[in-house]
Amino acid sequence: MFGLGFGEIILVLIIALIFIGPKKLPELAKGLGQGIREFQKAAKGFTDSMQEAAHQEPAPPAIEEKEEKIIASESDQDEKKPLKEEKPS
């Protein structure tokens, strides 16, 4: 566990007991355990979603690409239309 031996872990726990106190130490350990559990759950959810995304088919082209094609085809049609001549008044 983090490269610490049994003796070092006991020493850290004794120092924590002295500074934190015997009343707050169980609450702190419970909160720490819940935080670690939530982090592991979030990490697993992230890796699962990434693996699922890797196995899916590629997404269709983005809407911007479709809009660019539409705009390009409209501009091609505009170039083919003759300009209206204005009559002088």
C-alpha positions as CSV (number, residue, x, y, z in Angstrom):
1,M,0.0,0.0,0.0
2,F,1.8,3.1,-1.3
3,G,5.2,1.5,-0.6
4,L,4.6,1.7,3.2
5,G,5.3,-1.1,5.5
6,F,3.2,-2.3,8.4
7,G,5.2,-0.3,10.9
8,E,4.9,3.0,8.9
9,I,1.2,2.6,8.6
10,I,0.9,2.1,12.4
11,L,3.0,5.2,13.0
12,V,0.8,7.3,10.7
13,L,-2.3,6.0,12.4
14,I,-0.9,6.9,15.9
15,I,0.1,10.4,14.7
16,A,-3.4,10.9,13.2
17,L,-5.0,9.7,16.4
18,I,-3.0,12.2,18.4
19,F,-3.7,15.2,16.1
20,I,-7.3,14.4,15.1
21,G,-8.5,12.8,18.2
22,P,-10.3,9.6,18.9
23,K,-13.8,11.0,18.4
24,K,-13.2,12.5,14.9
25,L,-10.9,9.7,13.5
26,P,-13.7,7.2,12.7
27,E,-15.8,9.9,11.0
28,L,-12.7,11.0,9.0
29,A,-12.0,7.4,8.0
30,K,-15.6,6.8,6.9
31,G,-15.6,10.0,4.8
32,L,-12.3,9.0,3.2
33,G,-13.6,5.6,2.4
34,Q,-16.8,7.0,0.8
35,G,-14.7,9.4,-1.2
36,I,-12.4,6.7,-2.5
37,R,-15.5,4.5,-3.4
38,E,-17.1,7.4,-5.3
39,F,-13.9,8.1,-7.2
40,Q,-13.5,4.4,-8.2
41,K,-17.1,4.3,-9.3
42,A,-16.7,7.5,-11.5
43,A,-13.4,6.1,-12.9
44,K,-15.1,2.8,-13.8
45,G,-18.0,4.6,-15.4
46,F,-15.6,6.7,-17.5
47,T,-13.6,3.7,-18.7
48,D,-16.8,1.8,-19.5
49,S,-18.1,4.7,-21.6
50,M,-14.8,5.1,-23.4
51,Q,-14.7,1.4,-24.2
52,E,-18.3,1.5,-25.4
53,A,-17.5,4.5,-27.6
54,A,-14.5,2.7,-29.1
55,H,-16.7,-0.3,-30.1
56,Q,-19.4,1.8,-31.8
57,E,-19.6,2.7,-35.4
58,P,-18.2,6.1,-36.4
59,A,-20.7,9.0,-35.9
60,P,-22.3,10.5,-39.0
61,P,-20.8,13.8,-40.3
62,A,-21.3,16.8,-38.2
63,I,-24.2,19.2,-38.9
64,E,-21.7,21.9,-39.8
65,E,-20.3,19.8,-42.6
66,K,-23.8,19.2,-44.0
67,E,-24.5,22.9,-43.8
68,E,-21.3,23.7,-45.6
69,K,-22.3,21.3,-48.4
70,I,-25.8,23.0,-48.6
71,I,-24.3,26.5,-48.7
72,A,-21.8,25.4,-51.4
73,S,-24.5,23.9,-53.6
74,E,-26.6,27.0,-53.1
75,S,-23.8,29.3,-54.1
76,D,-23.2,27.1,-57.2
77,Q,-26.8,27.6,-58.2
78,D,-26.6,31.3,-57.6
79,E,-23.6,31.6,-60.0
80,K,-25.6,29.9,-62.7
81,K,-28.6,32.3,-62.5
82,P,-28.4,35.3,-64.7
83,L,-28.4,38.7,-62.9
84,K,-31.6,40.7,-63.2
85,E,-31.1,43.9,-65.2
86,E,-32.5,47.0,-63.7
87,K,-34.3,49.5,-65.9
88,P,-33.3,53.1,-65.5
89,S,-36.2,55.3,-64.3
